[in-house]
Amino acid sequence: MHLLYDENGNPIPHGAHDEHHHHDHHHEGEDCGHACNACGSEEKCKDENLALLTYMLQHNEHHAAELDEMADKLEKAQMADAAKQIREGVSDFQKGNMRLSLALTLVKEHLKEVK
């Protein structure tokens, strides 16, 4: 299950997708809980960042597709105004996913150069 945490640190279930992995959402300025040298391997941290970014991009793309399906259902239920808002949100989501995809490409290129 994918968990988000509220401002008090309490877990908030986010969907019931068993295929999702558990991960914390951190915000700018918050510590992730360890420094790269704390685990003994900066390389391991780079690999974890690559894996997490890959997962997050796929995760977001999956949710964009689910939201698009929801918009279709709302349109069929005569709720075109709500469907329109969801489609606009999906469009914004896809713009963000484009940026994540570019970041992923840049990370992969950087890792190739370093090895």
Backbone as XML, in Angstrom:
<?xml version="1.0"?>
<chain id="A" units="angstrom">
  <residue number="1" name="MET">
    <atom name="N" x="0.845" y="-1.177" z="0.000"/>
    <atom name="CA" x="0.000" y="0.000" z="0.000"/>
    <atom name="C" x="0.888" y="1.237" z="0.000"/>
  </residue>
  <residue number="2" name="HIS">
    <atom name="N" x="0.484" y="2.229" z="-0.674"/>
    <atom name="CA" x="1.198" y="3.489" z="-0.785"/>
    <atom name="C" x="0.693" y="4.401" z="0.321"/>
  </residue>
  <residue number="3" name="LEU">
    <atom name="N" x="1.586" y="4.879" z="1.166"/>
    <atom name="CA" x="1.180" y="5.711" z="2.285"/>
    <atom name="C" x="1.721" y="7.116" z="2.139"/>
  </residue>
  <residue number="4" name="LEU">
    <atom name="N" x="0.887" y="8.065" z="2.458"/>
    <atom name="CA" x="1.290" y="9.457" z="2.604"/>
    <atom name="C" x="1.182" y="9.769" z="4.082"/>
  </residue>
  <residue number="5" name="TYR">
    <atom name="N" x="1.868" y="10.808" z="4.528"/>
    <atom name="CA" x="1.811" y="11.181" z="5.926"/>
    <atom name="C" x="1.293" y="12.595" z="6.063"/>
  </residue>
  <residue number="6" name="ASP">
    <atom name="N" x="0.383" y="12.809" z="7.036"/>
    <atom name="CA" x="-0.143" y="14.150" z="7.265"/>
    <atom name="C" x="0.880" y="14.991" z="8.017"/>
  </residue>
  <residue number="7" name="GLU">
    <atom name="N" x="0.511" y="16.249" z="8.308"/>
    <atom name="CA" x="1.439" y="17.170" z="8.941"/>
    <atom name="C" x="1.879" y="16.731" z="10.335"/>
  </residue>
  <residue number="8" name="ASN">
    <atom name="N" x="1.159" y="15.774" z="10.934"/>
    <atom name="CA" x="1.512" y="15.258" z="12.255"/>
    <atom name="C" x="2.271" y="13.936" z="12.186"/>
  </residue>
  <residue number="9" name="GLY">
    <atom name="N" x="2.568" y="13.481" z="10.972"/>
    <atom name="CA" x="3.295" y="12.237" z="10.807"/>
    <atom name="C" x="2.427" y="10.996" z="10.816"/>
  </residue>
  <residue number="10" name="ASN">
    <atom name="N" x="1.099" y="11.174" z="10.813"/>
    <atom name="CA" x="0.186" y="10.034" z="10.796"/>
    <atom name="C" x="0.027" y="9.510" z="9.381"/>
  </residue>
  <residue number="11" name="PRO">
    <atom name="N" x="0.060" y="8.182" z="9.200"/>
    <atom name="CA" x="-0.087" y="7.636" z="7.842"/>
    <atom name="C" x="-1.493" y="7.854" z="7.307"/>
  </residue>
  <residue number="12" name="ILE">
    <atom name="N" x="-1.567" y="8.195" z="6.025"/>
    <atom name="CA" x="-2.837" y="8.364" z="5.330"/>
    <atom name="C" x="-2.824" y="7.386" z="4.174"/>
  </residue>
  <residue number="13" name="PRO">
    <atom name="N" x="-3.723" y="6.372" z="4.150"/>
    <atom name="CA" x="-3.741" y="5.438" z="3.018"/>
    <atom name="C" x="-4.040" y="6.191" z="1.730"/>
  </residue>
  <residue number="14" name="HIS">
    <atom name="N" x="-3.326" y="5.827" z="0.677"/>
    <atom name="CA" x="-3.508" y="6.464" z="-0.626"/>
    <atom name="C" x="-3.777" y="5.357" z="-1.631"/>
  </residue>
  <residue number="15" name="GLY">
    <atom name="N" x="-5.035" y="4.967" z="-1.739"/>
    <atom name="CA" x="-5.399" y="3.898" z="-2.660"/>
    <atom name="C" x="-5.125" y="2.542" z="-2.046"/>
  </residue>
  <residue number="16" name="ALA">
    <atom name="N" x="-5.613" y="1.527" z="-2.703"/>
    <atom name="CA" x="-5.435" y="0.166" z="-2.206"/>
    <atom name="C" x="-4.688" y="-0.664" z="-3.230"/>
  </residue>
  <residue number="17" name="HIS">
    <atom name="N" x="-3.693" y="-0.063" z="-3.845"/>
    <atom name="CA" x="-2.949" y="-0.743" z="-4.892"/>
    <atom name="C" x="-1.835" y="-1.557" z="-4.259"/>
  </residue>
  <residue number="18" name="ASP">
    <atom name="N" x="-2.028" y="-2.863" z="-4.174"/>
    <atom name="CA" x="-1.043" y="-3.720" z="-3.534"/>
    <atom name="C" x="0.291" y="-3.735" z="-4.270"/>
  </residue>
  <residue number="19" name="GLU">
    <atom name="N" x="0.272" y="-3.427" z="-5.572"/>
    <atom name="CA" x="1.523" y="-3.479" z="-6.313"/>
    <atom name="C" x="2.417" y="-2.291" z="-5.993"/>
  </residue>
  <residue number="20" name="HIS">
    <atom name="N" x="1.902" y="-1.301" z="-5.304"/>
    <atom name="CA" x="2.712" y="-0.138" z="-4.960"/>
    <atom name="C" x="3.635" y="-0.462" z="-3.801"/>
  </residue>
  <residue number="21" name="HIS">
    <atom name="N" x="4.760" y="0.183" z="-3.817"/>
    <atom name="CA" x="5.719" y="0.024" z="-2.732"/>
    <atom name="C" x="5.472" y="1.116" z="-1.707"/>
  </residue>
  <residue number="22" name="HIS">
    <atom name="N" x="5.861" y="0.872" z="-0.483"/>
    <atom name="CA" x="5.744" y="1.882" z="0.549"/>
    <atom name="C" x="6.947" y="2.809" z="0.456"/>
  </residue>
  <residue number="23" name="HIS">
    <atom name="N" x="6.687" y="4.086" z="0.465"/>
    <atom name="CA" x="7.766" y="5.047" z="0.548"/>
    <atom name="C" x="7.238" y="6.310" z="1.191"/>
  </residue>
  <residue number="24" name="ASP">
    <atom name="N" x="8.131" y="7.035" z="1.830"/>
    <atom name="CA" x="7.747" y="8.281" z="2.484"/>
    <atom name="C" x="7.834" y="9.408" z="1.479"/>
  </residue>
  <residue number="25" name="HIS">
    <atom name="N" x="6.996" y="10.394" z="1.685"/>
    <atom name="CA" x="7.073" y="11.610" z="0.898"/>
    <atom name="C" x="7.753" y="12.655" z="1.762"/>
  </residue>
  <residue number="26" name="HIS">
    <atom name="N" x="8.837" y="13.217" z="1.274"/>
    <atom name="CA" x="9.550" y="14.239" z="2.014"/>
    <atom name="C" x="9.383" y="15.558" z="1.294"/>
  </residue>
  <residue number="27" name="HIS">
    <atom name="N" x="9.472" y="16.612" z="2.030"/>
    <atom name="CA" x="9.322" y="17.946" z="1.470"/>
    <atom name="C" x="10.639" y="18.688" z="1.595"/>
  </residue>
  <residue number="28" name="GLU">
    <atom name="N" x="10.790" y="19.685" z="0.769"/>
    <atom name="CA" x="12.017" y="20.457" z="0.757"/>
    <atom name="C" x="12.355" y="20.928" z="2.164"/>
  </residue>
  <residue number="29" name="GLY">
    <atom name="N" x="13.603" y="20.760" z="2.515"/>
    <atom name="CA" x="14.043" y="21.200" z="3.826"/>
    <atom name="C" x="13.981" y="20.111" z="4.882"/>
  </residue>
  <residue number="30" name="GLU">
    <atom name="N" x="13.321" y="18.987" z="4.587"/>
    <atom name="CA" x="13.255" y="17.896" z="5.542"/>
    <atom name="C" x="14.397" y="16.925" z="5.266"/>
  </residue>
  <residue number="31" name="ASP">
    <atom name="N" x="14.921" y="16.331" z="6.309"/>
    <atom name="CA" x="16.004" y="15.371" z="6.177"/>
    <atom name="C" x="15.423" y="14.015" z="5.815"/>
  </residue>
  <residue number="32" name="CYS">
    <atom name="N" x="16.073" y="13.295" z="4.914"/>
    <atom name="CA" x="15.575" y="11.981" z="4.501"/>
    <atom name="C" x="15.878" y="10.916" z="5.544"/>
  </residue>
  <residue number="33" name="GLY">
    <atom name="N" x="16.631" y="11.257" z="6.571"/>
    <atom name="CA" x="16.901" y="10.294" z="7.624"/>
    <atom name="C" x="18.305" y="9.730" z="7.581"/>
  </residue>
  <residue number="34" name="HIS">
    <atom name="N" x="19.015" y="9.918" z="6.486"/>
    <atom name="CA" x="20.407" y="9.475" z="6.444"/>
    <atom name="C" x="21.161" y="10.264" z="5.388"/>
  </residue>
  <residue number="35" name="ALA">
    <atom name="N" x="22.426" y="10.382" z="5.630"/>
    <atom name="CA" x="23.294" y="11.013" z="4.633"/>
    <atom name="C" x="23.825" y="9.913" z="3.727"/>
  </residue>
  <residue number="36" name="CYS">
    <atom name="N" x="24.201" y="10.257" z="2.521"/>
    <atom name="CA" x="24.679" y="9.239" z="1.588"/>
    <atom name="C" x="25.868" y="8.469" z="2.146"/>
  </residue>
  <residue number="37" name="ASN">
    <atom name="N" x="26.727" y="9.126" z="2.918"/>
    <atom name="CA" x="27.867" y="8.403" z="3.457"/>
    <atom name="C" x="27.484" y="7.563" z="4.673"/>
  </residue>
  <residue number="38" name="ALA">
    <atom name="N" x="26.283" y="7.737" z="5.216"/>
    <atom name="CA" x="25.858" y="6.969" z="6.388"/>
    <atom name="C" x="25.659" y="5.497" z="6.054"/>
  </residue>
  <residue number="39" name="CYS">
    <atom name="N" x="25.218" y="5.189" z="4.826"/>
    <atom name="CA" x="24.992" y="3.794" z="4.460"/>
    <atom name="C" x="26.275" y="3.148" z="3.938"/>
  </residue>
  <residue number="40" name="GLY">
    <atom name="N" x="27.307" y="3.954" z="3.833"/>
    <atom name="CA" x="28.589" y="3.405" z="3.428"/>
    <atom name="C" x="28.831" y="3.416" z="1.935"/>
  </residue>
  <residue number="41" name="SER">
    <atom name="N" x="27.862" y="3.857" z="1.155"/>
    <atom name="CA" x="28.049" y="3.800" z="-0.288"/>
    <atom name="C" x="27.260" y="4.900" z="-0.980"/>
  </residue>
  <residue number="42" name="GLU">
    <atom name="N" x="27.993" y="5.857" z="-1.517"/>
    <atom name="CA" x="27.342" y="6.903" z="-2.299"/>
    <atom name="C" x="26.710" y="6.297" z="-3.550"/>
  </residue>
  <residue number="43" name="GLU">
    <atom name="N" x="27.348" y="5.249" z="-4.081"/>
    <atom name="CA" x="26.830" y="4.558" z="-5.270"/>
    <atom name="C" x="25.457" y="3.963" z="-4.991"/>
  </residue>
  <residue number="44" name="LYS">
    <atom name="N" x="25.293" y="3.373" z="-3.805"/>
    <atom name="CA" x="24.009" y="2.792" z="-3.425"/>
    <atom name="C" x="22.925" y="3.873" z="-3.391"/>
  </residue>
  <residue number="45" name="CYS">
    <atom name="N" x="23.256" y="5.034" z="-2.871"/>
    <atom name="CA" x="22.290" y="6.131" z="-2.824"/>
    <atom name="C" x="21.903" y="6.584" z="-4.228"/>
  </residue>
  <residue number="46" name="LYS">
    <atom name="N" x="22.882" y="6.635" z="-5.126"/>
    <atom name="CA" x="22.590" y="7.020" z="-6.511"/>
    <atom name="C" x="21.651" y="6.002" z="-7.152"/>
  </residue>
  <residue number="47" name="ASP">
    <atom name="N" x="21.916" y="4.723" z="-6.906"/>
    <atom name="CA" x="21.053" y="3.671" z="-7.441"/>
    <atom name="C" x="19.642" y="3.775" z="-6.851"/>
  </residue>
  <residue number="48" name="GLU">
    <atom name="N" x="19.560" y="4.072" z="-5.554"/>
    <atom name="CA" x="18.255" y="4.222" z="-4.910"/>
    <atom name="C" x="17.503" y="5.416" z="-5.500"/>
  </residue>
  <residue number="49" name="ASN">
    <atom name="N" x="18.217" y="6.515" z="-5.744"/>
    <atom name="CA" x="17.574" y="7.683" z="-6.353"/>
    <atom name="C" x="17.047" y="7.357" z="-7.741"/>
  </residue>
  <residue number="50" name="LEU">
    <atom name="N" x="17.845" y="6.635" z="-8.519"/>
    <atom name="CA" x="17.427" y="6.242" z="-9.863"/>
    <atom name="C" x="16.193" y="5.352" z="-9.787"/>
  </residue>
  <residue number="51" name="ALA">
    <atom name="N" x="16.223" y="4.372" z="-8.893"/>
    <atom name="CA" x="15.087" y="3.455" z="-8.750"/>
    <atom name="C" x="13.843" y="4.198" z="-8.281"/>
  </residue>
  <residue number="52" name="LEU">
    <atom name="N" x="13.997" y="5.094" z="-7.327"/>
    <atom name="CA" x="12.833" y="5.825" z="-6.813"/>
    <atom name="C" x="12.261" y="6.768" z="-7.865"/>
  </residue>
  <residue number="53" name="LEU">
    <atom name="N" x="13.114" y="7.459" z="-8.589"/>
    <atom name="CA" x="12.634" y="8.358" z="-9.639"/>
    <atom name="C" x="11.921" y="7.574" z="-10.737"/>
  </residue>
  <residue number="54" name="THR">
    <atom name="N" x="12.470" y="6.434" z="-11.116"/>
    <atom name="CA" x="11.823" y="5.575" z="-12.109"/>
    <atom name="C" x="10.450" y="5.139" z="-11.617"/>
  </residue>
  <residue number="55" name="TYR">
    <atom name="N" x="10.394" y="4.683" z="-10.369"/>
    <atom name="CA" x="9.123" y="4.257" z="-9.774"/>
    <atom name="C" x="8.120" y="5.402" z="-9.731"/>
  </residue>
  <residue number="56" name="MET">
    <atom name="N" x="8.559" y="6.573" z="-9.285"/>
    <atom name="CA" x="7.642" y="7.709" z="-9.143"/>
    <atom name="C" x="7.072" y="8.127" z="-10.498"/>
  </residue>
  <residue number="57" name="LEU">
    <atom name="N" x="7.894" y="8.117" z="-11.538"/>
    <atom name="CA" x="7.411" y="8.462" z="-12.868"/>
    <atom name="C" x="6.360" y="7.457" z="-13.324"/>
  </residue>
  <residue number="58" name="GLN">
    <atom name="N" x="6.657" y="6.169" z="-13.181"/>
    <atom name="CA" x="5.686" y="5.145" z="-13.570"/>
    <atom name="C" x="4.415" y="5.249" z="-12.737"/>
  </residue>
  <residue number="59" name="HIS">
    <atom name="N" x="4.576" y="5.520" z="-11.472"/>
    <atom name="CA" x="3.455" y="5.671" z="-10.540"/>
    <atom name="C" x="2.557" y="6.830" z="-10.987"/>
  </residue>
  <residue number="60" name="ASN">
    <atom name="N" x="3.180" y="7.970" z="-11.291"/>
    <atom name="CA" x="2.410" y="9.133" z="-11.735"/>
    <atom name="C" x="1.706" y="8.869" z="-13.060"/>
  </residue>
  <residue number="61" name="GLU">
    <atom name="N" x="2.387" y="8.192" z="-13.984"/>
    <atom name="CA" x="1.762" y="7.868" z="-15.267"/>
    <atom name="C" x="0.558" y="6.958" z="-15.060"/>
  </residue>
  <residue number="62" name="HIS">
    <atom name="N" x="0.683" y="6.022" z="-14.144"/>
    <atom name="CA" x="-0.426" y="5.116" z="-13.832"/>
    <atom name="C" x="-1.622" y="5.897" z="-13.274"/>
  </residue>
  <residue number="63" name="HIS">
    <atom name="N" x="-1.352" y="6.813" z="-12.362"/>
    <atom name="CA" x="-2.443" y="7.606" z="-11.792"/>
    <atom name="C" x="-3.065" y="8.541" z="-12.832"/>
  </residue>
  <residue number="64" name="ALA">
    <atom name="N" x="-2.273" y="9.070" z="-13.744"/>
    <atom name="CA" x="-2.821" y="9.921" z="-14.800"/>
    <atom name="C" x="-3.799" y="9.115" z="-15.656"/>
  </residue>
  <residue number="65" name="ALA">
    <atom name="N" x="-3.441" y="7.866" z="-15.966"/>
    <atom name="CA" x="-4.327" y="7.005" z="-16.754"/>
    <atom name="C" x="-5.612" y="6.703" z="-15.979"/>
  </residue>
  <residue number="66" name="GLU">
    <atom name="N" x="-5.482" y="6.443" z="-14.674"/>
    <atom name="CA" x="-6.673" y="6.189" z="-13.846"/>
    <atom name="C" x="-7.594" y="7.404" z="-13.807"/>
  </residue>
  <residue number="67" name="LEU">
    <atom name="N" x="-6.993" y="8.579" z="-13.694"/>
    <atom name="CA" x="-7.797" y="9.807" z="-13.657"/>
    <atom name="C" x="-8.486" y="10.051" z="-14.994"/>
  </residue>
  <residue number="68" name="ASP">
    <atom name="N" x="-7.808" y="9.734" z="-16.078"/>
    <atom name="CA" x="-8.410" y="9.881" z="-17.402"/>
    <atom name="C" x="-9.628" y="8.965" z="-17.535"/>
  </residue>
  <residue number="69" name="GLU">
    <atom name="N" x="-9.501" y="7.742" z="-17.027"/>
    <atom name="CA" x="-10.639" y="6.812" z="-17.031"/>
    <atom name="C" x="-11.786" y="7.353" z="-16.180"/>
  </residue>
  <residue number="70" name="MET">
    <atom name="N" x="-11.455" y="7.958" z="-15.051"/>
    <atom name="CA" x="-12.477" y="8.543" z="-14.193"/>
    <atom name="C" x="-13.209" y="9.669" z="-14.918"/>
  </residue>
  <residue number="71" name="ALA">
    <atom name="N" x="-12.464" y="10.476" z="-15.666"/>
    <atom name="CA" x="-13.086" y="11.561" z="-16.427"/>
    <atom name="C" x="-14.072" y="10.991" z="-17.442"/>
  </residue>
  <residue number="72" name="ASP">
    <atom name="N" x="-13.703" y="9.887" z="-18.095"/>
    <atom name="CA" x="-14.619" y="9.236" z="-19.039"/>
    <atom name="C" x="-15.908" y="8.818" z="-18.333"/>
  </residue>
  <residue number="73" name="LYS">
    <atom name="N" x="-15.771" y="8.217" z="-17.167"/>
    <atom name="CA" x="-16.942" y="7.755" z="-16.411"/>
    <atom name="C" x="-17.814" y="8.930" z="-15.970"/>
  </residue>
  <residue number="74" name="LEU">
    <atom name="N" x="-17.192" y="10.020" z="-15.560"/>
    <atom name="CA" x="-17.963" y="11.188" z="-15.136"/>
    <atom name="C" x="-18.695" y="11.824" z="-16.311"/>
  </residue>
  <residue number="75" name="GLU">
    <atom name="N" x="-18.046" y="11.828" z="-17.470"/>
    <atom name="CA" x="-18.719" y="12.345" z="-18.663"/>
    <atom name="C" x="-19.963" y="11.518" z="-18.987"/>
  </residue>
  <residue number="76" name="LYS">
    <atom name="N" x="-19.810" y="10.195" z="-18.915"/>
    <atom name="CA" x="-20.951" y="9.301" z="-19.175"/>
    <atom name="C" x="-22.051" y="9.471" z="-18.139"/>
  </residue>
  <residue number="77" name="ALA">
    <atom name="N" x="-21.674" y="9.930" z="-16.937"/>
    <atom name="CA" x="-22.650" y="10.145" z="-15.861"/>
    <atom name="C" x="-23.195" y="11.580" z="-15.884"/>
  </residue>
  <residue number="78" name="GLN">
    <atom name="N" x="-23.011" y="12.260" z="-17.017"/>
    <atom name="CA" x="-23.526" y="13.613" z="-17.207"/>
    <atom name="C" x="-22.870" y="14.637" z="-16.270"/>
  </residue>
  <residue number="79" name="MET">
    <atom name="N" x="-21.605" y="14.428" z="-15.961"/>
    <atom name="CA" x="-20.865" y="15.380" z="-15.122"/>
    <atom name="C" x="-19.671" y="15.926" z="-15.906"/>
  </residue>
  <residue number="80" name="ALA">
    <atom name="N" x="-19.992" y="16.538" z="-17.034"/>
    <atom name="CA" x="-18.962" y="17.025" z="-17.952"/>
    <atom name="C" x="-18.069" y="18.087" z="-17.312"/>
  </residue>
  <residue number="81" name="ASP">
    <atom name="N" x="-18.645" y="18.909" z="-16.431"/>
    <atom name="CA" x="-17.841" y="19.956" z="-15.810"/>
    <atom name="C" x="-16.748" y="19.359" z="-14.918"/>
  </residue>
  <residue number="82" name="ALA">
    <atom name="N" x="-17.087" y="18.322" z="-14.162"/>
    <atom name="CA" x="-16.096" y="17.656" z="-13.316"/>
    <atom name="C" x="-15.076" y="16.919" z="-14.190"/>
  </residue>
  <residue number="83" name="ALA">
    <atom name="N" x="-15.554" y="16.276" z="-15.255"/>
    <atom name="CA" x="-14.659" y="15.558" z="-16.167"/>
    <atom name="C" x="-13.650" y="16.517" z="-16.788"/>
  </residue>
  <residue number="84" name="LYS">
    <atom name="N" x="-14.111" y="17.706" z="-17.147"/>
    <atom name="CA" x="-13.227" y="18.709" z="-17.745"/>
    <atom name="C" x="-12.127" y="19.102" z="-16.768"/>
  </residue>
  <residue number="85" name="GLN">
    <atom name="N" x="-12.479" y="19.303" z="-15.520"/>
    <atom name="CA" x="-11.480" y="19.668" z="-14.515"/>
    <atom name="C" x="-10.442" y="18.563" z="-14.329"/>
  </residue>
  <residue number="86" name="ILE">
    <atom name="N" x="-10.915" y="17.322" z="-14.327"/>
    <atom name="CA" x="-9.986" y="16.198" z="-14.184"/>
    <atom name="C" x="-9.061" y="16.134" z="-15.381"/>
  </residue>
  <residue number="87" name="ARG">
    <atom name="N" x="-9.605" y="16.309" z="-16.580"/>
    <atom name="CA" x="-8.765" y="16.270" z="-17.784"/>
    <atom name="C" x="-7.719" y="17.385" z="-17.767"/>
  </residue>
  <residue number="88" name="GLU">
    <atom name="N" x="-8.088" y="18.555" z="-17.274"/>
    <atom name="CA" x="-7.112" y="19.643" z="-17.164"/>
    <atom name="C" x="-6.045" y="19.294" z="-16.129"/>
  </residue>
  <residue number="89" name="GLY">
    <atom name="N" x="-6.467" y="18.646" z="-15.044"/>
    <atom name="CA" x="-5.505" y="18.188" z="-14.043"/>
    <atom name="C" x="-4.576" y="17.130" z="-14.613"/>
  </residue>
  <residue number="90" name="VAL">
    <atom name="N" x="-5.118" y="16.222" z="-15.415"/>
    <atom name="CA" x="-4.301" y="15.185" z="-16.044"/>
    <atom name="C" x="-3.289" y="15.832" z="-16.988"/>
  </residue>
  <residue number="91" name="SER">
    <atom name="N" x="-3.714" y="16.859" z="-17.695"/>
    <atom name="CA" x="-2.794" y="17.568" z="-18.584"/>
    <atom name="C" x="-1.639" y="18.177" z="-17.781"/>
  </residue>
  <residue number="92" name="ASP">
    <atom name="N" x="-1.958" y="18.774" z="-16.645"/>
    <atom name="CA" x="-0.908" y="19.322" z="-15.778"/>
    <atom name="C" x="-0.004" y="18.203" z="-15.258"/>
  </residue>
  <residue number="93" name="PHE">
    <atom name="N" x="-0.611" y="17.090" z="-14.882"/>
    <atom name="CA" x="0.126" y="15.918" z="-14.405"/>
    <atom name="C" x="1.117" y="15.470" z="-15.471"/>
  </residue>
  <residue number="94" name="GLN">
    <atom name="N" x="0.643" y="15.420" z="-16.725"/>
    <atom name="CA" x="1.500" y="14.954" z="-17.821"/>
    <atom name="C" x="2.658" y="15.915" z="-18.067"/>
  </residue>
  <residue number="95" name="LYS">
    <atom name="N" x="2.429" y="17.205" z="-17.857"/>
    <atom name="CA" x="3.528" y="18.165" z="-17.984"/>
    <atom name="C" x="4.576" y="17.900" z="-16.908"/>
  </residue>
  <residue number="96" name="GLY">
    <atom name="N" x="4.119" y="17.638" z="-15.703"/>
    <atom name="CA" x="5.044" y="17.292" z="-14.627"/>
    <atom name="C" x="5.786" y="16.001" z="-14.927"/>
  </residue>
  <residue number="97" name="ASN">
    <atom name="N" x="5.073" y="15.032" z="-15.492"/>
    <atom name="CA" x="5.703" y="13.759" z="-15.839"/>
    <atom name="C" x="6.770" y="13.941" z="-16.921"/>
  </residue>
  <residue number="98" name="MET">
    <atom name="N" x="6.549" y="14.882" z="-17.826"/>
    <atom name="CA" x="7.571" y="15.176" z="-18.840"/>
    <atom name="C" x="8.846" y="15.653" z="-18.169"/>
  </residue>
  <residue number="99" name="ARG">
    <atom name="N" x="8.694" y="16.513" z="-17.167"/>
    <atom name="CA" x="9.865" y="17.017" z="-16.444"/>
    <atom name="C" x="10.554" y="15.891" z="-15.669"/>
  </residue>
  <residue number="100" name="LEU">
    <atom name="N" x="9.757" y="15.017" z="-15.050"/>
    <atom name="CA" x="10.332" y="13.878" z="-14.333"/>
    <atom name="C" x="11.072" y="12.963" z="-15.299"/>
  </residue>
  <residue number="101" name="SER">
    <atom name="N" x="10.509" y="12.760" z="-16.476"/>
    <atom name="CA" x="11.140" y="11.920" z="-17.492"/>
    <atom name="C" x="12.473" y="12.520" z="-17.932"/>
  </residue>
  <residue number="102" name="LEU">
    <atom name="N" x="12.497" y="13.823" z="-18.118"/>
    <atom name="CA" x="13.752" y="14.491" z="-18.491"/>
    <atom name="C" x="14.768" y="14.352" z="-17.356"/>
  </residue>
  <residue number="103" name="ALA">
    <atom name="N" x="14.320" y="14.545" z="-16.119"/>
    <atom name="CA" x="15.225" y="14.395" z="-14.981"/>
    <atom name="C" x="15.784" y="12.975" z="-14.930"/>
  </residue>
  <residue number="104" name="LEU">
    <atom name="N" x="14.937" y="11.991" z="-15.175"/>
    <atom name="CA" x="15.374" y="10.597" z="-15.175"/>
    <atom name="C" x="16.439" y="10.363" z="-16.242"/>
  </residue>
  <residue number="105" name="THR">
    <atom name="N" x="16.230" y="10.901" z="-17.422"/>
    <atom name="CA" x="17.209" y="10.783" z="-18.503"/>
    <atom name="C" x="18.531" y="11.423" z="-18.101"/>
  </residue>
  <residue number="106" name="LEU">
    <atom name="N" x="18.457" y="12.597" z="-17.475"/>
    <atom name="CA" x="19.673" y="13.288" z="-17.053"/>
    <atom name="C" x="20.417" y="12.504" z="-15.973"/>
  </residue>
  <residue number="107" name="VAL">
    <atom name="N" x="19.675" y="11.919" z="-15.042"/>
    <atom name="CA" x="20.302" y="11.101" z="-13.990"/>
    <atom name="C" x="21.003" y="9.916" z="-14.624"/>
  </residue>
  <residue number="108" name="LYS">
    <atom name="N" x="20.323" y="9.227" z="-15.554"/>
    <atom name="CA" x="20.919" y="8.065" z="-16.213"/>
    <atom name="C" x="22.192" y="8.463" z="-16.966"/>
  </residue>
  <residue number="109" name="GLU">
    <atom name="N" x="22.146" y="9.590" z="-17.669"/>
    <atom name="CA" x="23.330" y="10.056" z="-18.405"/>
    <atom name="C" x="24.470" y="10.354" z="-17.446"/>
  </residue>
  <residue number="110" name="HIS">
    <atom name="N" x="24.148" y="11.004" z="-16.340"/>
    <atom name="CA" x="25.173" y="11.339" z="-15.353"/>
    <atom name="C" x="25.807" y="10.069" z="-14.793"/>
  </residue>
  <residue number="111" name="LEU">
    <atom name="N" x="24.981" y="9.087" z="-14.483"/>
    <atom name="CA" x="25.515" y="7.850" z="-13.911"/>
    <atom name="C" x="26.413" y="7.122" z="-14.907"/>
  </residue>
  <residue number="112" name="LYS">
    <atom name="N" x="26.087" y="7.191" z="-16.207"/>
    <atom name="CA" x="26.944" y="6.567" z="-17.227"/>
    <atom name="C" x="28.302" y="7.253" z="-17.281"/>
  </residue>
  <residue number="113" name="GLU">
    <atom name="N" x="28.294" y="8.585" z="-17.170"/>
    <atom name="CA" x="29.538" y="9.350" z="-17.228"/>
    <atom name="C" x="30.435" y="9.061" z="-16.038"/>
  </residue>
  <residue number="114" name="VAL">
    <atom name="N" x="29.831" y="8.826" z="-14.871"/>
    <atom name="CA" x="30.587" y="8.619" z="-13.640"/>
    <atom name="C" x="31.212" y="7.249" z="-13.589"/>
  </residue>
  <residue number="115" name="LYS">
    <atom name="N" x="30.571" y="6.252" z="-14.225"/>
    <atom name="CA" x="31.078" y="4.875" z="-14.171"/>
    <atom name="C" x="32.213" y="4.620" z="-15.092"/>
  </residue>
</chain>
